[in-house]
């Protein structure tokens, strides 16, 4: 067994939020979770439930729609 397989794997949402310039603090407020727990979810330290995954997918969609609308204005 390769020991690197045991290391936590970051959520793809972590990169998306970083690329979009959306801070972890704002993600935590959206999820109504603490900053630390949200950070651990995005870093892969804590397991992400399907419900949280759905909420994050919804947030990404909202962020991208807002940016798209800002470009049109």
mmCIF file of the N, C-alpha and C atoms, coordinates in Angstrom:
data_MODEL
# 
_entry.id   MODEL 
# 
loop_
_atom_site.group_PDB 
_atom_site.id 
_atom_site.type_symbol 
_atom_site.label_atom_id 
_atom_site.label_alt_id 
_atom_site.label_comp_id 
_atom_site.label_asym_id 
_atom_site.label_entity_id 
_atom_site.label_seq_id 
_atom_site.pdbx_PDB_ins_code 
_atom_site.Cartn_x 
_atom_site.Cartn_y 
_atom_site.Cartn_z 
_atom_site.occupancy 
_atom_site.B_iso_or_equiv 
_atom_site.pdbx_formal_charge 
_atom_site.auth_seq_id 
_atom_site.auth_comp_id 
_atom_site.auth_asym_id 
_atom_site.auth_atom_id 
_atom_site.pdbx_PDB_model_num 
ATOM 1   N N  . UNK A 1 1  ? 0.850   -1.181 0.000   1.00 0.00 ? 1  UNK A N  1 
ATOM 2   C CA . UNK A 1 1  ? 0.000   0.000  0.000   1.00 0.00 ? 1  UNK A CA 1 
ATOM 3   C C  . UNK A 1 1  ? 0.897   1.246  0.000   1.00 0.00 ? 1  UNK A C  1 
ATOM 4   N N  . UNK A 1 2  ? 0.536   2.185  -0.825  1.00 0.00 ? 2  UNK A N  1 
ATOM 5   C CA . UNK A 1 2  ? 1.248   3.454  -0.899  1.00 0.00 ? 2  UNK A CA 1 
ATOM 6   C C  . UNK A 1 2  ? 0.689   4.392  0.175   1.00 0.00 ? 2  UNK A C  1 
ATOM 7   N N  . UNK A 1 3  ? 1.550   4.927  1.016   1.00 0.00 ? 3  UNK A N  1 
ATOM 8   C CA . UNK A 1 3  ? 1.089   5.776  2.118   1.00 0.00 ? 3  UNK A CA 1 
ATOM 9   C C  . UNK A 1 3  ? 0.428   7.063  1.637   1.00 0.00 ? 3  UNK A C  1 
ATOM 10  N N  . UNK A 1 4  ? 0.778   7.528  0.459   1.00 0.00 ? 4  UNK A N  1 
ATOM 11  C CA . UNK A 1 4  ? 0.157   8.758  -0.053  1.00 0.00 ? 4  UNK A CA 1 
ATOM 12  C C  . UNK A 1 4  ? -1.337  8.564  -0.313  1.00 0.00 ? 4  UNK A C  1 
ATOM 13  N N  . UNK A 1 5  ? -1.776  7.324  -0.466  1.00 0.00 ? 5  UNK A N  1 
ATOM 14  C CA . UNK A 1 5  ? -3.197  7.046  -0.649  1.00 0.00 ? 5  UNK A CA 1 
ATOM 15  C C  . UNK A 1 5  ? -4.005  7.383  0.601   1.00 0.00 ? 5  UNK A C  1 
ATOM 16  N N  . UNK A 1 6  ? -3.346  7.390  1.734   1.00 0.00 ? 6  UNK A N  1 
ATOM 17  C CA . UNK A 1 6  ? -4.031  7.666  2.996   1.00 0.00 ? 6  UNK A CA 1 
ATOM 18  C C  . UNK A 1 6  ? -4.183  9.158  3.284   1.00 0.00 ? 6  UNK A C  1 
ATOM 19  N N  . UNK A 1 7  ? -3.455  9.974  2.552   1.00 0.00 ? 7  UNK A N  1 
ATOM 20  C CA . UNK A 1 7  ? -3.537  11.420 2.773   1.00 0.00 ? 7  UNK A CA 1 
ATOM 21  C C  . UNK A 1 7  ? -4.879  11.958 2.285   1.00 0.00 ? 7  UNK A C  1 
ATOM 22  N N  . UNK A 1 8  ? -5.391  12.995 2.971   1.00 0.00 ? 8  UNK A N  1 
ATOM 23  C CA . UNK A 1 8  ? -6.657  13.579 2.525   1.00 0.00 ? 8  UNK A CA 1 
ATOM 24  C C  . UNK A 1 8  ? -6.515  14.214 1.138   1.00 0.00 ? 8  UNK A C  1 
ATOM 25  N N  . UNK A 1 9  ? -7.565  14.129 0.384   1.00 0.00 ? 9  UNK A N  1 
ATOM 26  C CA . UNK A 1 9  ? -7.572  14.714 -0.957  1.00 0.00 ? 9  UNK A CA 1 
ATOM 27  C C  . UNK A 1 9  ? -8.508  15.920 -0.956  1.00 0.00 ? 9  UNK A C  1 
ATOM 28  N N  . UNK A 1 10 ? -7.997  17.075 -1.376  1.00 0.00 ? 10 UNK A N  1 
ATOM 29  C CA . UNK A 1 10 ? -8.832  18.281 -1.369  1.00 0.00 ? 10 UNK A CA 1 
ATOM 30  C C  . UNK A 1 10 ? -10.059 18.130 -2.264  1.00 0.00 ? 10 UNK A C  1 
ATOM 31  N N  . UNK A 1 11 ? -11.128 18.774 -1.836  1.00 0.00 ? 11 UNK A N  1 
ATOM 32  C CA . UNK A 1 11 ? -12.346 18.806 -2.634  1.00 0.00 ? 11 UNK A CA 1 
ATOM 33  C C  . UNK A 1 11 ? -12.100 19.651 -3.875  1.00 0.00 ? 11 UNK A C  1 
ATOM 34  N N  . UNK A 1 12 ? -12.694 19.292 -5.004  1.00 0.00 ? 12 UNK A N  1 
ATOM 35  C CA . UNK A 1 12 ? -12.548 20.136 -6.200  1.00 0.00 ? 12 UNK A CA 1 
ATOM 36  C C  . UNK A 1 12 ? -13.143 21.532 -5.984  1.00 0.00 ? 12 UNK A C  1 
ATOM 37  N N  . UNK A 1 13 ? -14.069 21.649 -5.033  1.00 0.00 ? 13 UNK A N  1 
ATOM 38  C CA . UNK A 1 13 ? -14.665 22.957 -4.751  1.00 0.00 ? 13 UNK A CA 1 
ATOM 39  C C  . UNK A 1 13 ? -13.634 23.929 -4.199  1.00 0.00 ? 13 UNK A C  1 
ATOM 40  N N  . UNK A 1 14 ? -12.617 23.427 -3.519  1.00 0.00 ? 14 UNK A N  1 
ATOM 41  C CA . UNK A 1 14 ? -11.585 24.292 -2.961  1.00 0.00 ? 14 UNK A CA 1 
ATOM 42  C C  . UNK A 1 14 ? -10.931 25.113 -4.073  1.00 0.00 ? 14 UNK A C  1 
ATOM 43  N N  . UNK A 1 15 ? -10.552 24.468 -5.155  1.00 0.00 ? 15 UNK A N  1 
ATOM 44  C CA . UNK A 1 15 ? -9.927  25.153 -6.283  1.00 0.00 ? 15 UNK A CA 1 
ATOM 45  C C  . UNK A 1 15 ? -10.917 26.091 -6.973  1.00 0.00 ? 15 UNK A C  1 
ATOM 46  N N  . UNK A 1 16 ? -12.144 25.644 -7.113  1.00 0.00 ? 16 UNK A N  1 
ATOM 47  C CA . UNK A 1 16 ? -13.158 26.476 -7.774  1.00 0.00 ? 16 UNK A CA 1 
ATOM 48  C C  . UNK A 1 16 ? -13.353 27.778 -7.006  1.00 0.00 ? 16 UNK A C  1 
ATOM 49  N N  . UNK A 1 17 ? -13.534 27.685 -5.685  1.00 0.00 ? 17 UNK A N  1 
ATOM 50  C CA . UNK A 1 17 ? -13.744 28.893 -4.885  1.00 0.00 ? 17 UNK A CA 1 
ATOM 51  C C  . UNK A 1 17 ? -12.516 29.794 -4.921  1.00 0.00 ? 17 UNK A C  1 
ATOM 52  N N  . UNK A 1 18 ? -11.345 29.203 -4.897  1.00 0.00 ? 18 UNK A N  1 
ATOM 53  C CA . UNK A 1 18 ? -10.116 29.992 -4.966  1.00 0.00 ? 18 UNK A CA 1 
ATOM 54  C C  . UNK A 1 18 ? -10.025 30.720 -6.308  1.00 0.00 ? 18 UNK A C  1 
ATOM 55  N N  . UNK A 1 19 ? -10.292 29.998 -7.397  1.00 0.00 ? 19 UNK A N  1 
ATOM 56  C CA . UNK A 1 19 ? -10.239 30.595 -8.734  1.00 0.00 ? 19 UNK A CA 1 
ATOM 57  C C  . UNK A 1 19 ? -11.281 31.697 -8.911  1.00 0.00 ? 19 UNK A C  1 
ATOM 58  N N  . UNK A 1 20 ? -12.429 31.533 -8.262  1.00 0.00 ? 20 UNK A N  1 
ATOM 59  C CA . UNK A 1 20 ? -13.500 32.528 -8.363  1.00 0.00 ? 20 UNK A CA 1 
ATOM 60  C C  . UNK A 1 20 ? -13.294 33.694 -7.398  1.00 0.00 ? 20 UNK A C  1 
ATOM 61  N N  . UNK A 1 21 ? -12.296 33.576 -6.520  1.00 0.00 ? 21 UNK A N  1 
ATOM 62  C CA . UNK A 1 21 ? -12.044 34.640 -5.549  1.00 0.00 ? 21 UNK A CA 1 
ATOM 63  C C  . UNK A 1 21 ? -13.071 34.680 -4.436  1.00 0.00 ? 21 UNK A C  1 
ATOM 64  N N  . UNK A 1 22 ? -13.648 33.529 -4.129  1.00 0.00 ? 22 UNK A N  1 
ATOM 65  C CA . UNK A 1 22 ? -14.682 33.434 -3.107  1.00 0.00 ? 22 UNK A CA 1 
ATOM 66  C C  . UNK A 1 22 ? -14.059 32.856 -1.843  1.00 0.00 ? 22 UNK A C  1 
ATOM 67  N N  . UNK A 1 23 ? -13.958 33.623 -0.768  1.00 0.00 ? 23 UNK A N  1 
ATOM 68  C CA . UNK A 1 23 ? -13.234 33.171 0.422   1.00 0.00 ? 23 UNK A CA 1 
ATOM 69  C C  . UNK A 1 23 ? -13.956 32.073 1.210   1.00 0.00 ? 23 UNK A C  1 
ATOM 70  N N  . UNK A 1 24 ? -13.167 31.309 1.946   1.00 0.00 ? 24 UNK A N  1 
ATOM 71  C CA . UNK A 1 24 ? -13.697 30.221 2.767   1.00 0.00 ? 24 UNK A CA 1 
ATOM 72  C C  . UNK A 1 24 ? -14.699 30.762 3.782   1.00 0.00 ? 24 UNK A C  1 
ATOM 73  N N  . UNK A 1 25 ? -14.436 31.955 4.301   1.00 0.00 ? 25 UNK A N  1 
ATOM 74  C CA . UNK A 1 25 ? -15.346 32.563 5.276   1.00 0.00 ? 25 UNK A CA 1 
ATOM 75  C C  . UNK A 1 25 ? -16.757 32.705 4.687   1.00 0.00 ? 25 UNK A C  1 
ATOM 76  N N  . UNK A 1 26 ? -16.836 33.122 3.436   1.00 0.00 ? 26 UNK A N  1 
ATOM 77  C CA . UNK A 1 26 ? -18.136 33.283 2.782   1.00 0.00 ? 26 UNK A CA 1 
ATOM 78  C C  . UNK A 1 26 ? -18.803 31.929 2.551   1.00 0.00 ? 26 UNK A C  1 
ATOM 79  N N  . UNK A 1 27 ? -18.011 30.923 2.213   1.00 0.00 ? 27 UNK A N  1 
ATOM 80  C CA . UNK A 1 27 ? -18.554 29.569 2.035   1.00 0.00 ? 27 UNK A CA 1 
ATOM 81  C C  . UNK A 1 27 ? -19.119 29.072 3.365   1.00 0.00 ? 27 UNK A C  1 
ATOM 82  N N  . UNK A 1 28 ? -18.373 29.310 4.442   1.00 0.00 ? 28 UNK A N  1 
ATOM 83  C CA . UNK A 1 28 ? -18.820 28.887 5.775   1.00 0.00 ? 28 UNK A CA 1 
ATOM 84  C C  . UNK A 1 28 ? -20.131 29.570 6.151   1.00 0.00 ? 28 UNK A C  1 
ATOM 85  N N  . UNK A 1 29 ? -20.249 30.845 5.857   1.00 0.00 ? 29 UNK A N  1 
ATOM 86  C CA . UNK A 1 29 ? -21.483 31.561 6.171   1.00 0.00 ? 29 UNK A CA 1 
ATOM 87  C C  . UNK A 1 29 ? -22.649 31.004 5.354   1.00 0.00 ? 29 UNK A C  1 
ATOM 88  N N  . UNK A 1 30 ? -22.400 30.675 4.109   1.00 0.00 ? 30 UNK A N  1 
ATOM 89  C CA . UNK A 1 30 ? -23.440 30.109 3.258   1.00 0.00 ? 30 UNK A CA 1 
ATOM 90  C C  . UNK A 1 30 ? -23.915 28.755 3.797   1.00 0.00 ? 30 UNK A C  1 
ATOM 91  N N  . UNK A 1 31 ? -22.956 27.930 4.221   1.00 0.00 ? 31 UNK A N  1 
ATOM 92  C CA . UNK A 1 31 ? -23.296 26.603 4.736   1.00 0.00 ? 31 UNK A CA 1 
ATOM 93  C C  . UNK A 1 31 ? -23.817 26.638 6.172   1.00 0.00 ? 31 UNK A C  1 
ATOM 94  N N  . UNK A 1 32 ? -23.568 27.777 6.854   1.00 0.00 ? 32 UNK A N  1 
ATOM 95  C CA . UNK A 1 32 ? -23.901 27.929 8.274   1.00 0.00 ? 32 UNK A CA 1 
ATOM 96  C C  . UNK A 1 32 ? -23.080 26.950 9.128   1.00 0.00 ? 32 UNK A C  1 
ATOM 97  N N  . UNK A 1 33 ? -21.810 26.809 8.754   1.00 0.00 ? 33 UNK A N  1 
ATOM 98  C CA . UNK A 1 33 ? -20.838 26.001 9.486   1.00 0.00 ? 33 UNK A CA 1 
ATOM 99  C C  . UNK A 1 33 ? -19.713 26.923 9.948   1.00 0.00 ? 33 UNK A C  1 
ATOM 100 N N  . UNK A 1 34 ? -18.934 26.429 10.886  1.00 0.00 ? 34 UNK A N  1 
ATOM 101 C CA . UNK A 1 34 ? -17.784 27.211 11.335  1.00 0.00 ? 34 UNK A CA 1 
ATOM 102 C C  . UNK A 1 34 ? -16.743 27.281 10.213  1.00 0.00 ? 34 UNK A C  1 
ATOM 103 N N  . UNK A 1 35 ? -15.885 28.290 10.329  1.00 0.00 ? 35 UNK A N  1 
ATOM 104 C CA . UNK A 1 35 ? -14.811 28.466 9.360   1.00 0.00 ? 35 UNK A CA 1 
ATOM 105 C C  . UNK A 1 35 ? -13.912 27.226 9.345   1.00 0.00 ? 35 UNK A C  1 
ATOM 106 N N  . UNK A 1 36 ? -13.538 26.756 10.549  1.00 0.00 ? 36 UNK A N  1 
ATOM 107 C CA . UNK A 1 36 ? -12.631 25.617 10.652  1.00 0.00 ? 36 UNK A CA 1 
ATOM 108 C C  . UNK A 1 36 ? -13.187 24.357 10.022  1.00 0.00 ? 36 UNK A C  1 
ATOM 109 N N  . UNK A 1 37 ? -14.456 24.074 10.295  1.00 0.00 ? 37 UNK A N  1 
ATOM 110 C CA . UNK A 1 37 ? -15.078 22.872 9.740   1.00 0.00 ? 37 UNK A CA 1 
ATOM 111 C C  . UNK A 1 37 ? -15.186 22.984 8.218   1.00 0.00 ? 37 UNK A C  1 
ATOM 112 N N  . UNK A 1 38 ? -15.560 24.157 7.737   1.00 0.00 ? 38 UNK A N  1 
ATOM 113 C CA . UNK A 1 38 ? -15.673 24.367 6.295   1.00 0.00 ? 38 UNK A CA 1 
ATOM 114 C C  . UNK A 1 38 ? -14.316 24.210 5.623   1.00 0.00 ? 38 UNK A C  1 
ATOM 115 N N  . UNK A 1 39 ? -13.298 24.764 6.246   1.00 0.00 ? 39 UNK A N  1 
ATOM 116 C CA . UNK A 1 39 ? -11.941 24.628 5.717   1.00 0.00 ? 39 UNK A CA 1 
ATOM 117 C C  . UNK A 1 39 ? -11.530 23.156 5.655   1.00 0.00 ? 39 UNK A C  1 
ATOM 118 N N  . UNK A 1 40 ? -11.853 22.406 6.698   1.00 0.00 ? 40 UNK A N  1 
ATOM 119 C CA . UNK A 1 40 ? -11.536 20.970 6.716   1.00 0.00 ? 40 UNK A CA 1 
ATOM 120 C C  . UNK A 1 40 ? -12.306 20.209 5.643   1.00 0.00 ? 40 UNK A C  1 
ATOM 121 N N  . UNK A 1 41 ? -13.540 20.592 5.372   1.00 0.00 ? 41 UNK A N  1 
ATOM 122 C CA . UNK A 1 41 ? -14.312 19.962 4.298   1.00 0.00 ? 41 UNK A CA 1 
ATOM 123 C C  . UNK A 1 41 ? -13.635 20.196 2.950   1.00 0.00 ? 41 UNK A C  1 
ATOM 124 N N  . UNK A 1 42 ? -13.242 21.442 2.710   1.00 0.00 ? 42 UNK A N  1 
ATOM 125 C CA . UNK A 1 42 ? -12.648 21.786 1.425   1.00 0.00 ? 42 UNK A CA 1 
ATOM 126 C C  . UNK A 1 42 ? -11.249 21.191 1.255   1.00 0.00 ? 42 UNK A C  1 
ATOM 127 N N  . UNK A 1 43 ? -10.531 21.013 2.355   1.00 0.00 ? 43 UNK A N  1 
ATOM 128 C CA . UNK A 1 43 ? -9.184  20.434 2.304   1.00 0.00 ? 43 UNK A CA 1 
ATOM 129 C C  . UNK A 1 43 ? -9.213  18.915 2.248   1.00 0.00 ? 43 UNK A C  1 
ATOM 130 N N  . UNK A 1 44 ? -10.341 18.329 2.529   1.00 0.00 ? 44 UNK A N  1 
ATOM 131 C CA . UNK A 1 44 ? -10.474 16.884 2.483   1.00 0.00 ? 44 UNK A CA 1 
ATOM 132 C C  . UNK A 1 44 ? -10.231 16.195 3.805   1.00 0.00 ? 44 UNK A C  1 
ATOM 133 N N  . UNK A 1 45 ? -9.974  16.967 4.859   1.00 0.00 ? 45 UNK A N  1 
ATOM 134 C CA . UNK A 1 45 ? -9.740  16.379 6.171   1.00 0.00 ? 45 UNK A CA 1 
ATOM 135 C C  . UNK A 1 45 ? -11.010 15.754 6.731   1.00 0.00 ? 45 UNK A C  1 
ATOM 136 N N  . UNK A 1 46 ? -12.151 16.392 6.505   1.00 0.00 ? 46 UNK A N  1 
ATOM 137 C CA . UNK A 1 46 ? -13.455 15.868 6.934   1.00 0.00 ? 46 UNK A CA 1 
ATOM 138 C C  . UNK A 1 46 ? -14.202 15.358 5.703   1.00 0.00 ? 46 UNK A C  1 
ATOM 139 N N  . UNK A 1 47 ? -14.934 14.293 5.891   1.00 0.00 ? 47 UNK A N  1 
ATOM 140 C CA . UNK A 1 47 ? -15.717 13.730 4.789   1.00 0.00 ? 47 UNK A CA 1 
ATOM 141 C C  . UNK A 1 47 ? -16.893 14.646 4.462   1.00 0.00 ? 47 UNK A C  1 
ATOM 142 N N  . UNK A 1 48 ? -17.161 14.787 3.182   1.00 0.00 ? 48 UNK A N  1 
ATOM 143 C CA . UNK A 1 48 ? -18.259 15.638 2.739   1.00 0.00 ? 48 UNK A CA 1 
ATOM 144 C C  . UNK A 1 48 ? -19.496 14.785 2.490   1.00 0.00 ? 48 UNK A C  1 
ATOM 145 N N  . UNK A 1 49 ? -20.616 15.181 3.089   1.00 0.00 ? 49 UNK A N  1 
ATOM 146 C CA . UNK A 1 49 ? -21.868 14.460 2.887   1.00 0.00 ? 49 UNK A CA 1 
ATOM 147 C C  . UNK A 1 49 ? -22.472 14.864 1.541   1.00 0.00 ? 49 UNK A C  1 
ATOM 148 N N  . UNK A 1 50 ? -23.345 14.042 0.995   1.00 0.00 ? 50 UNK A N  1 
ATOM 149 C CA . UNK A 1 50 ? -24.005 14.409 -0.260  1.00 0.00 ? 50 UNK A CA 1 
ATOM 150 C C  . UNK A 1 50 ? -24.789 15.721 -0.151  1.00 0.00 ? 50 UNK A C  1 
ATOM 151 N N  . UNK A 1 51 ? -25.360 15.981 1.031   1.00 0.00 ? 51 UNK A N  1 
ATOM 152 C CA . UNK A 1 51 ? -26.122 17.224 1.222   1.00 0.00 ? 51 UNK A CA 1 
ATOM 153 C C  . UNK A 1 51 ? -25.210 18.442 1.107   1.00 0.00 ? 51 UNK A C  1 
ATOM 154 N N  . UNK A 1 52 ? -24.041 18.361 1.719   1.00 0.00 ? 52 UNK A N  1 
ATOM 155 C CA . UNK A 1 52 ? -23.086 19.477 1.644   1.00 0.00 ? 52 UNK A CA 1 
ATOM 156 C C  . UNK A 1 52 ? -22.576 19.618 0.221   1.00 0.00 ? 52 UNK A C  1 
ATOM 157 N N  . UNK A 1 53 ? -22.312 18.520 -0.434  1.00 0.00 ? 53 UNK A N  1 
ATOM 158 C CA . UNK A 1 53 ? -21.866 18.550 -1.828  1.00 0.00 ? 53 UNK A CA 1 
ATOM 159 C C  . UNK A 1 53 ? -22.902 19.260 -2.702  1.00 0.00 ? 53 UNK A C  1 
ATOM 160 N N  . UNK A 1 54 ? -24.171 18.955 -2.486  1.00 0.00 ? 54 UNK A N  1 
ATOM 161 C CA . UNK A 1 54 ? -25.247 19.597 -3.250  1.00 0.00 ? 54 UNK A CA 1 
ATOM 162 C C  . UNK A 1 54 ? -25.281 21.102 -2.984  1.00 0.00 ? 54 UNK A C  1 
ATOM 163 N N  . UNK A 1 55 ? -25.123 21.490 -1.720  1.00 0.00 ? 55 UNK A N  1 
ATOM 164 C CA . UNK A 1 55 ? -25.136 22.913 -1.377  1.00 0.00 ? 55 UNK A CA 1 
ATOM 165 C C  . UNK A 1 55 ? -23.966 23.643 -2.019  1.00 0.00 ? 55 UNK A C  1 
ATOM 166 N N  . UNK A 1 56 ? -22.801 23.012 -2.029  1.00 0.00 ? 56 UNK A N  1 
ATOM 167 C CA . UNK A 1 56 ? -21.635 23.648 -2.637  1.00 0.00 ? 56 UNK A CA 1 
ATOM 168 C C  . UNK A 1 56 ? -21.791 23.759 -4.151  1.00 0.00 ? 56 UNK A C  1 
ATOM 169 N N  . UNK A 1 57 ? -22.357 22.749 -4.773  1.00 0.00 ? 57 UNK A N  1 
ATOM 170 C CA . UNK A 1 57 ? -22.613 22.810 -6.218  1.00 0.00 ? 57 UNK A CA 1 
ATOM 171 C C  . UNK A 1 57 ? -23.577 23.950 -6.529  1.00 0.00 ? 57 UNK A C  1 
ATOM 172 N N  . UNK A 1 58 ? -24.575 24.119 -5.679  1.00 0.00 ? 58 UNK A N  1 
ATOM 173 C CA . UNK A 1 58 ? -25.541 25.209 -5.848  1.00 0.00 ? 58 UNK A CA 1 
ATOM 174 C C  . UNK A 1 58 ? -24.846 26.565 -5.677  1.00 0.00 ? 58 UNK A C  1 
ATOM 175 N N  . UNK A 1 59 ? -23.958 26.667 -4.704  1.00 0.00 ? 59 UNK A N  1 
ATOM 176 C CA . UNK A 1 59 ? -23.228 27.914 -4.473  1.00 0.00 ? 59 UNK A CA 1 
ATOM 177 C C  . UNK A 1 59 ? -22.333 28.253 -5.656  1.00 0.00 ? 59 UNK A C  1 
ATOM 178 N N  . UNK A 1 60 ? -21.645 27.276 -6.203  1.00 0.00 ? 60 UNK A N  1 
ATOM 179 C CA . UNK A 1 60 ? -20.794 27.509 -7.378  1.00 0.00 ? 60 UNK A CA 1 
ATOM 180 C C  . UNK A 1 60 ? -21.640 28.031 -8.528  1.00 0.00 ? 60 UNK A C  1 
ATOM 181 N N  . UNK A 1 61 ? -22.793 27.439 -8.717  1.00 0.00 ? 61 UNK A N  1 
ATOM 182 C CA . UNK A 1 61 ? -23.693 27.868 -9.795  1.00 0.00 ? 61 UNK A CA 1 
ATOM 183 C C  . UNK A 1 61 ? -24.118 29.327 -9.584  1.00 0.00 ? 61 UNK A C  1 
ATOM 184 N N  . UNK A 1 62 ? -24.461 29.681 -8.341  1.00 0.00 ? 62 UNK A N  1 
ATOM 185 C CA . UNK A 1 62 ? -24.876 31.047 -8.038  1.00 0.00 ? 62 UNK A CA 1 
ATOM 186 C C  . UNK A 1 62 ? -23.742 32.045 -8.260  1.00 0.00 ? 62 UNK A C  1 
ATOM 187 N N  . UNK A 1 63 ? -22.535 31.670 -7.846  1.00 0.00 ? 63 UNK A N  1 
ATOM 188 C CA . UNK A 1 63 ? -21.374 32.553 -8.025  1.00 0.00 ? 63 UNK A CA 1 
ATOM 189 C C  . UNK A 1 63 ? -21.113 32.792 -9.507  1.00 0.00 ? 63 UNK A C  1 
ATOM 190 N N  . UNK A 1 64 ? -21.139 31.732 -10.274 1.00 0.00 ? 64 UNK A N  1 
ATOM 191 C CA . UNK A 1 64 ? -20.872 31.859 -11.716 1.00 0.00 ? 64 UNK A CA 1 
ATOM 192 C C  . UNK A 1 64 ? -21.959 32.644 -12.430 1.00 0.00 ? 64 UNK A C  1 
ATOM 193 N N  . UNK A 1 65 ? -23.214 32.461 -12.022 1.00 0.00 ? 65 UNK A N  1 
ATOM 194 C CA . UNK A 1 65 ? -24.306 33.241 -12.613 1.00 0.00 ? 65 UNK A CA 1 
ATOM 195 C C  . UNK A 1 65 ? -24.157 34.722 -12.269 1.00 0.00 ? 65 UNK A C  1 
ATOM 196 N N  . UNK A 1 66 ? -23.778 35.013 -11.021 1.00 0.00 ? 66 UNK A N  1 
ATOM 197 C CA . UNK A 1 66 ? -23.593 36.403 -10.606 1.00 0.00 ? 66 UNK A CA 1 
ATOM 198 C C  . UNK A 1 66 ? -22.447 37.053 -11.383 1.00 0.00 ? 66 UNK A C  1 
ATOM 199 N N  . UNK A 1 67 ? -21.364 36.331 -11.577 1.00 0.00 ? 67 UNK A N  1 
ATOM 200 C CA . UNK A 1 67 ? -20.225 36.870 -12.340 1.00 0.00 ? 67 UNK A CA 1 
ATOM 201 C C  . UNK A 1 67 ? -20.618 37.085 -13.791 1.00 0.00 ? 67 UNK A C  1 
ATOM 202 N N  . UNK A 1 68 ? -21.403 36.155 -14.328 1.00 0.00 ? 68 UNK A N  1 
ATOM 203 C CA . UNK A 1 68 ? -21.869 36.280 -15.717 1.00 0.00 ? 68 UNK A CA 1 
ATOM 204 C C  . UNK A 1 68 ? -22.751 37.519 -15.871 1.00 0.00 ? 68 UNK A C  1 
ATOM 205 N N  . UNK A 1 69 ? -23.636 37.749 -14.899 1.00 0.00 ? 69 UNK A N  1 
ATOM 206 C CA . UNK A 1 69 ? -24.512 38.914 -14.935 1.00 0.00 ? 69 UNK A CA 1 
ATOM 207 C C  . UNK A 1 69 ? -23.733 40.205 -14.736 1.00 0.00 ? 69 UNK A C  1 
ATOM 208 N N  . UNK A 1 70 ? -22.666 40.168 -13.927 1.00 0.00 ? 70 UNK A N  1 
ATOM 209 C CA . UNK A 1 70 ? -21.840 41.362 -13.725 1.00 0.00 ? 70 UNK A CA 1 
ATOM 210 C C  . UNK A 1 70 ? -21.124 41.748 -15.008 1.00 0.00 ? 70 UNK A C  1 
ATOM 211 N N  . UNK A 1 71 ? -20.704 40.766 -15.778 1.00 0.00 ? 71 UNK A N  1 
ATOM 212 C CA . UNK A 1 71 ? -20.018 41.053 -17.039 1.00 0.00 ? 71 UNK A CA 1 
ATOM 213 C C  . UNK A 1 71 ? -20.961 41.688 -18.053 1.00 0.00 ? 71 UNK A C  1 
ATOM 214 N N  . UNK A 1 72 ? -22.244 41.315 -17.992 1.00 0.00 ? 72 UNK A N  1 
ATOM 215 C CA . UNK A 1 72 ? -23.226 41.863 -18.931 1.00 0.00 ? 72 UNK A CA 1 
ATOM 216 C C  . UNK A 1 72 ? -23.540 43.319 -18.595 1.00 0.00 ? 72 UNK A C  1 
ATOM 217 N N  . UNK A 1 73 ? -23.438 43.680 -17.327 1.00 0.00 ? 73 UNK A N  1 
ATOM 218 C CA . UNK A 1 73 ? -23.805 45.039 -16.903 1.00 0.00 ? 73 UNK A CA 1 
ATOM 219 C C  . UNK A 1 73 ? -22.781 46.064 -17.284 1.00 0.00 ? 73 UNK A C  1 
# 
